[in-house]
Amino acid sequence: MPQTADDLDAVAVRTWCSLALDALGREREAIDAINVYPVADGDTGTNLYLTVESAAGAVEAVFAAHETGTSVPSTADAVRAMAHGALIGARGNSGTILAQLLRGMAGVLAEEAGARGGTDRLRLALTRAALSAREAVAHPVEGTVLTVATAAAEAAGRAAAGAGTAVVAQAAYEGARTALEATPGQLAVLGRAGVVDAGGRGLVAVLGALVEAVSGRAPVRVYEAPASPVPVAAAADDCPAADAPEGGPAFEVIYLLEAGDEAVERLRTRLDGLGDSLVVVGGDGLWNVHVHVDDAGAAVEAGVEAGRPYRIRITHFAADRVHTRPEPAQRAVVVVVPGDGLGGLCAEAGATTVLARPGEPPASGELVDAIRRAHAREVVLLPNDGDLRHTAAAAAEQARTEGIRVALIPTRAAVQGIAALAVHEPDRSFDEDVVAMTAAAGATRYAELAVAERQSWTMAGICQAGDILGLIDGDVAVIGDNVQETARNVLDRMLAAGGELVTLVLGEDVPDTLAGTLEEHVREGYLAVDTVVYRGGHQCAPLLIGVE
C-alpha cells in the first residue's frame, strides 16, 4: 500500500514512479490502440511505459545505494534520478515529451526542497513542466499531451490557497482529465477517429498515480476497456507530415546526445528543416533528440556535428502510415548495427535497427524493445555479433512470450547481416525466408580491420600497440603497419578460397580512396568477382569485409 504523504519527499517520488508504471502497464494496450497522431503507429502506450520504466529504475537505483545505511535519499536525489532515467530511456514522441515534463517538475522539486510548502512546490513544478515541454517541441499542436499538461498546471494553480499537496494533485488530475475529453474537438484526426489523444491519456494515468502516491487513494479510472484500432482518414491539416510526399517522412530517428546549449540550438534549426515531429529535451550537456525525417543519415550526421550521439534508433514507417491505422505487419527484420551509416542502410531496406555502441553492447531489453517497435507478428532477429548470441536468445524468448514469432539467425558480423537482409522476401513463407536468410549469412565469410591497443600475442604473431590487425572470422590473421596493405592481404587470403561478391564497409575516418584502391585490387586479381561499398559511419570499425 502506498504511504500517505502531504509532500513529495523521496519515498513519495518512489511510490509515484511505481504506481505510474503499474497504471501504464494496465492501459498500455488501450493507449496503443487509440494512437493516431502524429503517426498512427500504435506504440504510444508502449513508449510511455518504457519511459516510466526507465525513470522508476533510476529511482530504485538511488534507493539501493542507501540500503546499507539508515537514511533514505534526499528529495533532490530522487527527483533528479527520476528525470534522468526518463531522459535516457525516453521512447517515441510521447515518451520524449513525458521525459521533459518530468524534468521540468524535477527542477522545481529539487531546487525548492525545504524552501517552501508542498502546495507551492507542486503548483510551480506543474507549471514549469508544461512550459518546458512546449519549449521542447518545435511546433506545438493543441489537442495533444501539451494541451493536457497545460490544463493540469492551470487547474493546480486554481486550487484553494493553503490546500495540501494531495488537493493540488487531485485538482491537476481533474483538469487534465477534462482537457483530455476535449481533445477530439481540437484535433481533427482525433475527432474523425472518435478517440482522445493517446499521449494525453497516458499523462492522465501518470497524474492519477501522483494523486495516489500523495493521498493513498487511487482516483476512479475513467477508461476501463481497451479501445479497438480505429481506421483513420487523413486530412491535410491533421499532421505536419501531411503535405510531404507519400504522406510524410519515412523514418523516426531518436538518439541521446552529449552537446552544449549553443550546438543544440543549431541542431534544432537544422533538424526542423529536415523533417517534422521534432522534440529535443534535456539540458546540462545531455539531450534526447526525436524527429521524423526522410533522410535518416542526415539527421544522425546533424547530431554528430552538434556533439556525440549514441543509443541511435532508426525506425522505418510504412509509406501509408498517415492514411490508415496500420495492422501489425506480417513480418519484420530487427538488426544490430555497429555504426549509424549501416543503420540508415538497413532502415532503408525496411529493418528496425539497434545501434551497438563500442564497449556497450545492447542489452536484451533493447532488443525486445526493437522487436516490439517492429510491430509485426513474425520477426527475424540478426544480432551480427557472436558475443550477443545469449542476449539475443533471451530477447527472442521474451518476445515469444508476448505472442510474437521470432527467428534468431546467429549472424556474427554486420556483413553477414547485410547478406541476409539482401535476400529477405516477406512475401514467401516465414520458414522459407528464414532458411534463405540463414543460408546467405552462412555463406558469407567476414573480416575486419582494427588497431592494436597494446602489445599482445595473436595467432599471426606478436603485435605492437598501433599495429593494424586483420581479423578473419574473428581471429587475427594479418598484422600490418597500414590500413591499405593490411586490407589487401586480408582480401587475398579470403578470396583464395573463392568468392563471387566482396562487400566493403568503410568507417567514418577512412578516405574514399581506400575503397577505390581495393576495388581495383579485386578487379585486377580476381575475375568475375564484384565489389560493393558502403559507409559504416560513426562508431564503425575502420573496415569491414565480407566475401560471399
C-alpha positions in Angstrom: 0.0 0.0 0.0 1.3 3.5 -0.8 2.3 5.7 2.0 0.2 8.8 2.6 2.3 12.0 2.2 1.4 15.6 2.2 4.5 16.4 0.3 6.6 14.9 -2.4 9.5 13.5 -0.5 11.8 10.8 -1.8 9.6 8.0 -0.7 6.5 9.6 -2.3 8.5 10.0 -5.6 9.5 6.4 -5.5 5.9 5.4 -4.9 4.7 7.7 -7.7 7.0 6.1 -10.2 6.0 2.6 -9.2 2.3 3.4 -9.3 2.7 5.2 -12.7 4.4 2.2 -14.1 1.5 0.0 -12.9 -1.1 2.3 -14.3 0.6 2.5 -17.8 1.0 -1.3 -17.7 -2.7 -1.7 -17.3 -3.5 0.9 -20.0 -0.7 0.3 -22.5 -2.6 -1.8 -25.0 -5.6 0.6 -24.9 -3.4 3.6 -25.4 -1.6 1.9 -28.2 -4.9 1.2 -29.9 -6.0 4.9 -30.0 -2.6 6.2 -31.2 -3.5 8.1 -34.4 -1.4 11.3 -34.0 1.2 12.4 -35.0 1.8 9.0 -36.6 -0.7 6.1 -36.4 1.9 3.6 -35.4 0.2 2.1 -32.4 3.1 2.4 -29.9 2.3 5.4 -27.7 1.3 3.3 -24.7 4.3 1.1 -25.0 6.6 4.1 -25.4 5.2 5.8 -22.3 5.5 2.6 -20.3 9.2 2.1 -21.3 10.0 5.8 -20.5 8.5 5.5 -17.0 10.1 2.1 -16.5 13.5 3.7 -17.0 12.6 6.5 -14.6 11.4 4.1 -11.9 14.6 2.0 -12.4 16.8 5.1 -11.8 14.9 5.9 -8.6 15.2 2.4 -7.4 19.0 2.5 -8.0 19.2 5.6 -5.8 17.4 3.9 -3.0 19.5 0.7 -3.4 22.6 2.9 -2.9 21.3 3.8 0.6 20.3 0.2 1.6 23.4 -0.2 3.7 22.6 2.9 5.8 19.7 4.0 7.8 18.8 7.1 5.7 16.8 7.4 2.6 17.8 9.5 -0.4 17.1 13.2 -0.4 14.1 14.5 -2.4 16.5 16.3 -4.7 18.4 13.0 -5.4 15.1 11.1 -6.0 13.5 13.6 -8.4 16.8 14.1 -10.3 17.2 10.4 -10.7 13.6 10.2 -12.0 14.2 12.9 -14.6 17.5 11.4 -15.7 16.1 7.9 -16.0 13.2 9.2 -18.1 15.5 11.2 -20.3 17.8 8.4 -21.2 15.0 5.9 -21.5 12.5 8.1 -23.4 10.8 6.3 -26.4 9.0 7.9 -29.2 7.4 11.4 -29.5 5.1 10.8 -26.4 7.9 9.4 -24.2 10.2 12.2 -25.1 7.6 14.8 -24.1 6.8 13.0 -20.9 10.6 13.0 -20.1 10.6 16.8 -20.4 7.5 17.1 -18.3 9.2 15.1 -15.5 12.4 17.1 -16.0 10.5 20.3 -15.6 8.9 19.1 -12.4 12.1 17.7 -11.0 13.9 21.0 -11.5 11.5 22.8 -9.2 11.1 19.9 -6.7 14.9 19.6 -6.3 15.6 23.4 -6.1 12.7 24.2 -3.8 13.0 21.2 -1.4 12.6 22.6 2.1 12.3 26.2 0.8 8.6 26.3 0.6 5.4 24.3 1.3 4.4 21.3 -0.7 1.4 23.1 -2.2 3.6 25.9 -3.7 6.2 23.4 -4.9 3.8 21.2 -6.7 1.9 24.2 -8.3 5.2 25.6 -9.6 6.5 22.2 -10.7 3.5 21.5 -12.8 3.7 25.0 -14.4 7.4 24.6 -15.1 6.7 21.2 -16.6 4.1 22.4 -19.0 6.2 25.3 -20.2 9.3 23.3 -20.7 7.5 20.7 -22.7 6.1 23.3 -25.0 9.5 24.8 -25.5 11.0 21.4 -26.4 8.5 20.8 -29.2 9.4 22.7 -32.4 5.8 23.2 -33.5 3.3 22.7 -30.6 -0.1 21.5 -31.6 -3.3 21.9 -29.5 -5.3 18.8 -28.7 -2.2 16.8 -27.7 -0.5 15.9 -24.5 0.8 19.5 -24.4 -2.7 20.8 -24.0 -3.4 18.3 -21.3 -0.3 19.3 -19.4 -1.1 23.0 -19.6 -4.7 22.3 -18.3 -3.3 20.3 -15.4 -1.0 23.1 -14.4 -3.7 25.7 -14.7 -6.1 23.6 -12.6 -3.5 23.1 -9.9 -3.0 26.9 -9.8 -6.7 27.4 -9.1 -6.7 25.1 -6.1 -7.7 26.8 -2.9 -4.9 28.8 -1.1 -3.3 26.7 1.6 -4.6 23.4 0.2 -2.3 20.4 0.7 -0.3 18.6 -1.9 -2.9 15.9 -2.3 -5.6 18.5 -3.0 -3.4 20.2 -5.6 -2.5 16.9 -7.2 -6.2 16.0 -7.4 -7.0 19.3 -9.0 -4.3 18.8 -11.6 -5.6 15.3 -12.3 -9.2 16.6 -12.8 -8.0 19.4 -15.0 -6.0 17.0 -17.2 -8.9 14.6 -17.4 -11.3 17.4 -18.5 -8.8 18.6 -21.1 -8.3 15.1 -22.4 -12.0 14.7 -23.1 -11.9 17.9 -25.2 -9.0 16.8 -27.4 -11.2 15.3 -30.2 -12.7 18.7 -30.8 -9.3 20.3 -31.0 -7.5 18.0 -33.4 -9.5 16.8 -36.5 -7.8 13.4 -36.8 -8.9 12.6 -33.2 -12.4 13.7 -33.9 -12.8 11.6 -37.0 -11.4 8.5 -35.3 -13.6 9.1 -32.2 -10.7 8.9 -29.8 -8.9 11.1 -27.3 -5.2 11.9 -27.6 -3.1 8.9 -26.7 -0.3 10.8 -25.2 -2.7 12.9 -23.1 -4.4 9.7 -21.9 -1.0 8.5 -20.7 -0.3 11.7 -18.9 -3.7 11.4 -17.1 -2.6 7.9 -15.9 0.7 9.3 -14.6 -1.1 12.2 -12.8 -3.6 9.7 -11.3 -0.6 7.8 -9.9 0.6 11.0 -8.4 -2.7 11.5 -6.6 -2.5 8.0 -5.2 1.1 8.5 -4.1 0.4 11.6 -2.1 -3.0 10.8 -0.8 -3.1 7.0 -0.5 -6.3 6.9 -2.5 -6.5 5.9 -6.2 -8.7 8.2 -8.3 -11.5 6.5 -10.2 -10.2 5.2 -13.6 -12.1 6.7 -16.4 -11.1 4.3 -19.1 -11.5 0.6 -18.4 -12.0 -1.4 -21.7 -9.2 -1.3 -24.3 -10.3 0.6 -27.4 -10.1 -1.2 -30.8 -7.8 0.1 -33.5 -9.6 2.8 -35.5 -9.3 3.3 -39.2 -8.3 6.9 -39.9 -8.7 9.0 -43.0 -6.0 11.7 -43.2 -6.6 15.3 -43.9 -4.2 18.0 -44.9 -4.3 19.8 -41.6 -4.0 16.7 -39.4 -0.3 16.3 -39.2 2.8 18.4 -40.1 3.8 15.4 -42.3 0.6 15.5 -44.4 2.0 17.8 -47.1 5.1 15.7 -47.6 5.4 13.2 -50.5 3.7 9.8 -49.8 2.1 11.2 -46.6 5.2 12.2 -44.6 8.7 11.3 -43.6 9.8 7.7 -43.8 11.9 7.4 -40.6 11.7 8.1 -36.9 15.2 8.9 -35.6 15.9 9.0 -31.9 19.2 9.4 -30.1 20.8 10.6 -26.9 23.3 13.5 -27.5 26.1 14.9 -25.5 26.4 18.6 -26.6 26.4 22.2 -25.3 23.4 24.5 -25.4 24.5 26.5 -28.4 25.2 23.4 -30.5 21.8 22.1 -29.7 20.1 25.3 -30.8 21.8 25.0 -34.2 20.8 21.3 -34.3 17.1 22.2 -33.7 17.2 24.6 -36.6 18.8 22.0 -38.9 16.5 19.1 -37.9 13.5 21.4 -38.2 14.4 21.8 -41.9 14.8 18.1 -42.4 11.5 16.8 -41.1 8.8 17.2 -38.5 7.6 16.0 -35.1 10.9 17.5 -33.7 11.3 17.2 -30.0 14.6 18.0 -28.2 14.6 17.6 -24.5 17.2 17.7 -21.7 19.9 20.0 -20.6 23.2 20.2 -18.7 25.0 18.6 -21.6 22.7 15.6 -22.2 19.8 15.7 -24.6 17.2 13.3 -26.1 16.5 14.0 -29.8 13.4 12.8 -31.6 12.5 13.7 -35.2 10.7 12.2 -38.2 12.7 12.6 -41.5 13.1 11.1 -44.9 16.9 11.2 -44.7 17.8 9.3 -41.5 21.5 9.6 -42.2 21.3 13.4 -42.4 19.5 13.5 -39.0 22.3 11.4 -37.4 25.0 13.4 -39.1 23.5 16.6 -37.7 23.8 15.1 -34.3 27.5 14.2 -34.9 28.2 17.8 -35.9 26.5 19.0 -32.7 28.2 16.6 -30.3 28.3 12.9 -29.5 25.1 11.0 -30.4 24.6 7.5 -29.1 21.8 4.9 -28.5 20.7 5.8 -32.0 17.4 4.2 -33.0 16.0 4.4 -36.5 12.6 3.1 -37.3 11.1 2.8 -40.8 7.5 3.9 -41.1 5.1 2.3 -43.7 4.6 4.8 -46.6 0.8 4.9 -45.9 1.0 5.2 -42.2 -0.7 8.6 -42.1 -3.6 7.4 -44.2 -4.7 4.4 -42.2 -4.4 2.9 -38.8 -1.9 0.0 -39.6 -2.4 -3.5 -38.6 0.7 -5.3 -37.4 2.9 -6.3 -40.4 3.2 -10.0 -41.1 7.0 -9.9 -40.9 9.8 -7.6 -40.0 13.6 -7.8 -39.5 15.4 -6.4 -36.5 19.1 -5.9 -37.0 22.0 -4.8 -34.7 24.4 -2.5 -36.5 27.9 -1.2 -35.5 27.5 2.3 -37.0 24.9 4.9 -37.9 25.7 4.6 -41.6 24.7 0.9 -41.7 21.7 1.8 -39.5 20.5 4.1 -42.3 21.2 1.5 -44.9 19.3 -1.3 -43.1 16.4 1.1 -42.2 16.0 2.0 -45.9 15.7 -1.8 -46.5 12.8 -1.8 -44.1 14.6 -3.2 -41.0 14.3 -1.9 -37.4 17.8 -1.2 -36.2 19.6 -1.2 -32.8 23.0 0.5 -32.6 25.8 -1.4 -30.9 28.0 1.1 -29.1 31.7 0.4 -28.7 32.2 -1.3 -25.3 28.5 -1.1 -24.6 26.6 -3.8 -26.5 22.8 -3.6 -26.5 21.0 -5.3 -23.6 18.3 -7.9 -24.1 15.7 -5.2 -23.1 16.8 -3.0 -26.0 16.4 -5.9 -28.4 13.0 -6.7 -27.0 12.0 -3.1 -27.4 13.2 -3.1 -31.0 11.1 -6.3 -31.7 8.1 -4.6 -30.3 8.7 -1.4 -32.3 8.9 -3.5 -35.4 5.1 -4.1 -34.9 5.0 -7.4 -36.7 3.6 -10.9 -36.0 6.8 -12.5 -37.3 10.3 -11.1 -36.7 13.7 -12.2 -37.9 16.5 -11.1 -35.4 20.0 -10.5 -36.7 22.4 -9.9 -33.8 25.5 -9.5 -36.0 27.9 -10.3 -33.2 28.9 -13.7 -31.8 29.1 -12.2 -28.3 25.4 -11.2 -28.4 24.1 -14.8 -29.0 22.9 -15.3 -25.4 21.5 -11.7 -25.2 19.7 -12.1 -28.5 18.3 -15.6 -27.4 16.9 -14.1 -24.2 15.3 -11.3 -26.1 13.8 -13.7 -28.6 12.4 -15.8 -25.8 10.8 -12.8 -24.1 9.2 -11.7 -27.3 7.8 -15.1 -27.9 6.0 -15.0 -24.5 4.3 -11.9 -25.9 2.9 -13.8 -28.9 5.5 -12.7 -31.4 7.1 -15.4 -33.6 10.8 -14.8 -33.6 13.5 -16.5 -35.6 17.1 -15.8 -34.4 19.7 -16.1 -37.1 23.1 -16.3 -35.4 24.9 -13.8 -37.6 28.4 -13.0 -36.2 29.2 -9.8 -38.2 27.4 -6.9 -39.9 28.4 -8.1 -43.4 26.6 -11.4 -42.7 23.5 -9.4 -41.6 23.7 -7.3 -44.8 23.8 -10.6 -46.9 20.8 -12.0 -45.0 18.8 -8.8 -45.4 19.6 -8.7 -49.1 17.7 -12.0 -49.7 14.8 -11.2 -47.3 11.4 -11.7 -49.0 8.4 -11.1 -46.7 6.0 -12.5 -49.3 7.3 -16.1 -49.0 6.6 -18.3 -46.0 8.3 -17.4 -42.8 10.3 -20.7 -42.7 11.4 -20.4 -46.3 12.5 -16.8 -45.7 14.5 -17.7 -42.6 16.2 -20.6 -44.4 17.2 -18.4 -47.3 18.5 -15.6 -44.9 20.4 -18.1 -42.8 22.0 -19.6 -45.9 23.1 -16.2 -47.2 24.6 -15.3 -43.9 26.3 -18.6 -43.5 27.8 -18.3 -47.0 29.4 -15.0 -46.1 32.9 -15.1 -44.6 33.7 -11.9 -42.6 36.7 -9.9 -41.6 37.5 -6.5 -40.1 40.5 -4.3 -39.6 41.3 -3.0 -36.1 44.1 -1.0 -34.4 46.0 -2.9 -31.7 45.8 -1.1 -28.3 48.8 -2.9 -26.7 51.5 -5.4 -27.3 50.0 -8.9 -27.3 50.2 -12.5 -28.7 48.0 -13.3 -31.6 47.5 -16.3 -34.0 49.5 -14.3 -36.5 52.4 -13.5 -34.1 53.2 -10.7 -31.7 51.6 -7.3 -32.4 52.6 -3.9 -31.1 50.4 -1.0 -30.0 49.3 0.9 -33.1 49.6 -2.1 -35.5 46.8 -2.7 -38.0 45.2 -6.1 -37.3 43.3 -8.1 -40.0 40.8 -10.4 -38.3 39.2 -13.1 -40.4 36.2 -14.9 -38.9 37.1 -13.4 -35.5 40.8 -14.4 -35.4 43.9 -12.2 -36.1 45.3 -13.5 -39.5 47.3 -10.5 -40.6 49.4 -7.9 -38.8 50.4 -4.8 -40.8 51.5 -1.2 -40.4 49.0 0.5 -42.6 45.3 0.0 -43.5 45.7 -0.3 -47.3 48.3 -3.0 -47.3 46.7 -5.0 -44.5 43.3 -4.8 -46.2 44.8 -6.2 -49.5 46.4 -9.1 -47.6 43.1 -9.9 -45.9 41.3 -9.9 -49.2 43.8 -12.2 -50.8 43.5 -14.7 -48.0 39.7 -14.6 -48.1 39.5 -14.8 -51.9 42.0 -17.7 -52.2 39.1 -19.9 -51.2 36.9 -18.4 -53.9 34.0 -15.9 -53.9 31.6 -14.0 -56.1 30.9 -10.8 -54.2 33.1 -8.6 -51.9 31.4 -6.2 -49.5 33.4 -3.3 -48.1 32.1 -1.2 -45.2 34.3 1.9 -44.5 34.5 3.5 -41.1 33.9 7.2 -40.5 37.6 8.3 -40.8 38.6 6.1 -43.7 39.1 8.0 -47.0 37.0 7.0 -50.1 40.3 6.4 -51.9 40.8 3.2 -50.0 37.6 1.8 -51.5 38.8 2.6 -55.0 42.2 1.0 -54.3 40.6 -2.2 -53.0 38.0 -2.4 -55.8 40.8 -2.1 -58.3 42.8 -4.8 -56.5 39.8 -7.2 -56.6 39.1 -6.4 -60.3 42.6 -7.0 -61.5 43.3 -10.1 -59.4 40.0 -11.9 -59.3 37.9 -12.2 -62.5 34.1 -12.3 -62.1 34.2 -11.0 -58.5 32.0 -8.0 -57.9 32.6 -5.4 -55.2 30.0 -3.2 -53.3 31.0 -0.4 -50.9 29.0 1.1 -48.0 29.8 3.8 -45.5 29.5 2.5 -41.9 29.6 5.9 -40.3 30.3 6.8 -36.7 31.5 4.0 -34.3 32.1 1.5 -37.1 35.5 -0.3 -37.4 38.0 1.2 -39.9 37.0 -1.5 -42.4 34.6 -4.4 -42.5 34.9 -7.0 -45.3 32.5 -9.7 -46.4 33.1 -12.3 -49.1 30.2 -14.3 -50.5 
